[in-house]
Amino acid sequence: MSKLKLKDYHFTPLLCLVIYVLIFSVSYIKLKNDYSVSSFLVVFVLQISVFVLPSVIYKRIKGPIKYKELGVRPFGLSSVLFVICASVFMFCAAVLTSFSSRGVADAYYADITEITIPGIIYVAVIYCLLPAITEEIAFRSVIYGEYRKHGIFGAVLLSSVLFSLMHFSLSSFFTYFICGVTLALVYEVTKSVFASMLVHFIYNLMSVFSSKILTDAANKSGNLIPFVFVFVSVMLLFLFFSLSRAQKILEFDAAKIPEAENEEFPPLPIRLHSLLISVVSPGFVTCLGFSFFAGIMKTRQ
């Protein structure tokens, strides 16, 4: 059995720290919502520069890029229903954890009653599709994949915490953490980053275009119990569907893989030890500190 490489726990959060710093810097750039081609190009370049380029550079520094390890593979039609169910579950869970703060946790919302068709398409691409693609490349293909070498549980936990810290919001931390866990599990079940991208995209669509409606409805209603009851019921229903479909996908994949090719992870004590090292590593602690600092600065803007 090979020895644990402690340097892995320093490099991975450093990639996150670079992304955090870039996000924080970009947040001071004032962008126009004029639905123009120039605005689209600016946002496109910023998204690629913040998430994709650092991830590619990181992987190249560590060695040759193996696309299979990045989850660059199609997911079957049998996974489509699983993806849809996971998207609805994630949205309902996010809404429930956001009622106590400011509605659906999202940095941008659009009033669908006051926006044109071209505007809807523009918003869907810029604020829903593009972030889903770039963020999944960074946090699922690369960051989750790096932590996964030492166990799935630790990879889900650590990548989800780092994904949540990226949003610099203490009030919405748990909301984004749930999203991170869901996306990581979708990626793990399907072994495809395209599946987690689609879940992320559907979630973004629902949150961006329904955030104002849900927030206004919750503010006008003197009783949130009906809202909570509906979303809890739908969340549990789609959680059941998601788990059922995930079980079938995993059973089908297990039947196709020869027993000799099954993955082997380090023993549990070593996985727990690696998780502890990861949490107390200087890079991870620095990410925590910078996210806290950025959150304070964000509230002062």
Backbone hydrogen bonds, N-H to C=O, Kabsch-Sander energy under -0.5 kcal/mol:
donor,donor_aa,acceptor,acceptor_aa,energy
6,L,4,L,-1.0
8,D,5,K,-1.5
9,Y,6,L,-1.2
10,H,6,L,-0.5
10,H,7,K,-0.9
11,F,7,K,-2.3
12,T,8,D,-1.8
14,L,10,H,-0.9
15,L,11,F,-1.5
16,C,12,T,-1.4
17,L,13,P,-2.5
18,V,14,L,-2.2
19,I,15,L,-2.0
20,Y,16,C,-2.9
21,V,17,L,-2.5
22,L,18,V,-2.2
23,I,19,I,-2.6
24,F,20,Y,-2.8
25,S,21,V,-2.3
26,V,22,L,-2.7
27,S,23,I,-1.7
28,Y,25,S,-1.3
29,I,26,V,-2.2
30,K,28,Y,-0.6
31,L,29,I,-0.7
34,D,32,K,-0.9
40,F,36,S,-2.0
41,L,37,V,-2.5
42,V,38,S,-2.2
43,V,39,S,-2.4
44,F,40,F,-2.6
45,V,41,L,-2.6
46,L,42,V,-2.3
47,Q,43,V,-2.7
48,I,44,F,-2.3
49,S,45,V,-2.6
50,V,46,L,-2.4
51,F,47,Q,-2.2
52,V,47,Q,-0.8
53,L,48,I,-2.8
55,S,51,F,-1.1
56,V,52,V,-2.7
57,I,53,L,-2.7
58,Y,54,P,-2.4
59,K,55,S,-2.3
60,R,56,V,-2.4
61,I,57,I,-2.3
62,K,58,Y,-1.7
63,G,59,K,-1.1
66,K,64,P,-0.5
67,Y,65,I,-0.7
69,E,66,K,-0.8
70,L,66,K,-0.8
71,G,68,K,-1.3
72,V,67,Y,-2.1
73,R,71,G,-1.9
79,S,76,G,-1.7
80,V,77,L,-1.2
81,L,77,L,-0.6
83,V,79,S,-2.4
84,I,80,V,-2.3
85,C,81,L,-2.5
86,A,82,F,-2.5
87,S,83,V,-2.0
88,V,84,I,-2.1
89,F,85,C,-2.4
90,M,86,A,-2.5
91,F,87,S,-2.2
92,C,88,V,-2.5
93,A,89,F,-2.6
94,A,90,M,-2.2
95,V,91,F,-2.4
96,L,92,C,-2.3
97,T,93,A,-2.0
98,S,94,A,-0.8
98,S,95,V,-0.6
99,F,95,V,-1.0
101,S,98,S,-1.7
102,R,103,G,-0.6
103,G,98,S,-1.2
106,D,104,V,-0.9
110,A,208,V,-2.4
112,I,110,A,-1.0
114,E,111,D,-1.9
115,I,112,I,-0.6
120,I,116,T,-2.4
121,I,117,I,-2.3
122,Y,118,P,-2.5
123,V,119,G,-2.9
124,A,120,I,-2.6
125,V,121,I,-2.0
126,I,122,Y,-3.0
127,Y,123,V,-2.4
128,C,123,V,-0.6
128,C,124,A,-0.5
129,L,124,A,-2.6
130,L,125,V,-2.9
132,A,128,C,-1.2
133,I,129,L,-2.1
134,T,130,L,-2.5
135,E,131,P,-2.6
136,E,132,A,-1.3
137,I,133,I,-1.7
138,A,134,T,-1.7
139,F,135,E,-3.1
140,R,136,E,-1.8
141,S,136,E,-2.4
142,V,137,I,-1.2
143,I,138,A,-2.6
144,Y,139,F,-1.2
145,G,140,R,-0.9
146,E,142,V,-2.3
147,Y,143,I,-2.0
148,R,144,Y,-2.1
149,K,145,G,-0.6
149,K,146,E,-0.7
150,H,147,Y,-1.7
151,G,148,R,-2.1
155,A,151,G,-1.5
156,V,152,I,-2.7
157,L,153,F,-2.5
158,L,154,G,-2.8
159,S,155,A,-2.1
160,S,156,V,-1.7
161,V,157,L,-2.1
162,L,158,L,-2.4
163,F,159,S,-2.0
164,S,160,S,-2.2
165,L,161,V,-2.6
166,M,162,L,-1.2
167,H,164,S,-1.5
168,F,165,L,-1.8
173,F,170,L,-1.1
176,Y,172,S,-2.3
177,F,173,F,-2.2
178,I,174,F,-2.2
179,C,175,T,-1.8
180,G,176,Y,-2.6
181,V,177,F,-2.5
182,T,178,I,-2.6
183,L,179,C,-2.6
184,A,180,G,-2.3
185,L,181,V,-2.3
186,V,182,T,-2.4
187,Y,183,L,-2.3
188,E,184,A,-2.2
189,V,185,L,-2.7
190,T,186,V,-2.5
191,K,187,Y,-1.9
193,V,71,G,-2.7
194,F,71,G,-0.6
194,F,73,R,-0.5
195,A,192,S,-0.5
196,S,192,S,-1.1
197,M,193,V,-2.3
198,L,194,F,-1.9
199,V,195,A,-2.2
200,H,196,S,-2.5
201,F,197,M,-2.6
202,I,198,L,-2.6
203,Y,199,V,-2.5
204,N,200,H,-2.5
205,L,201,F,-2.5
206,M,202,I,-2.4
207,S,203,Y,-2.7
208,V,204,N,-2.9
209,F,205,L,-2.1
210,S,206,M,-1.0
211,S,207,S,-1.5
214,L,210,S,-2.9
215,T,211,S,-2.6
216,D,212,K,-2.6
217,A,213,I,-2.2
218,A,214,L,-2.5
219,N,215,T,-2.3
220,K,216,D,-2.1
221,S,217,A,-1.6
228,V,224,L,-2.8
229,F,225,I,-2.8
230,V,226,P,-2.2
231,F,227,F,-2.5
232,V,228,V,-2.6
233,S,229,F,-2.2
234,V,230,V,-2.5
235,M,231,F,-2.5
236,L,232,V,-2.6
237,L,233,S,-2.1
238,F,234,V,-2.5
239,L,235,M,-1.9
240,F,236,L,-2.1
241,F,237,L,-2.0
242,S,238,F,-2.3
243,L,239,L,-2.6
244,S,240,F,-2.3
245,R,241,F,-2.6
246,A,242,S,-2.6
247,Q,243,L,-2.3
248,K,244,S,-1.7
249,I,245,R,-2.4
250,L,246,A,-2.6
251,E,247,Q,-2.4
252,F,248,K,-2.3
253,D,249,I,-2.4
254,A,250,L,-2.5
255,A,251,E,-1.6
256,K,252,F,-0.9
256,K,253,D,-0.5
257,I,253,D,-1.3
261,E,258,P,-1.8
262,N,259,E,-1.2
271,R,267,P,-2.1
272,L,268,L,-2.8
273,H,269,P,-2.2
274,S,270,I,-2.5
275,L,271,R,-2.0
276,L,272,L,-2.2
277,I,273,H,-2.4
278,S,274,S,-2.2
279,V,275,L,-2.1
280,V,276,L,-1.9
281,S,277,I,-0.6
281,S,278,S,-0.6
285,V,281,S,-2.4
286,T,282,P,-2.4
287,C,283,G,-1.9
288,L,284,F,-2.0
289,G,285,V,-2.4
290,F,286,T,-2.9
291,S,287,C,-2.5
292,F,288,L,-2.1
293,F,289,G,-2.4
294,A,290,F,-3.2
295,G,291,S,-2.3
296,I,292,F,-1.9
297,M,293,F,-2.3
298,K,294,A,-2.4
299,T,295,G,-1.6
300,R,296,I,-0.8
300,R,297,M,-0.5
301,Q,297,M,-0.6
301,Q,298,K,-0.9
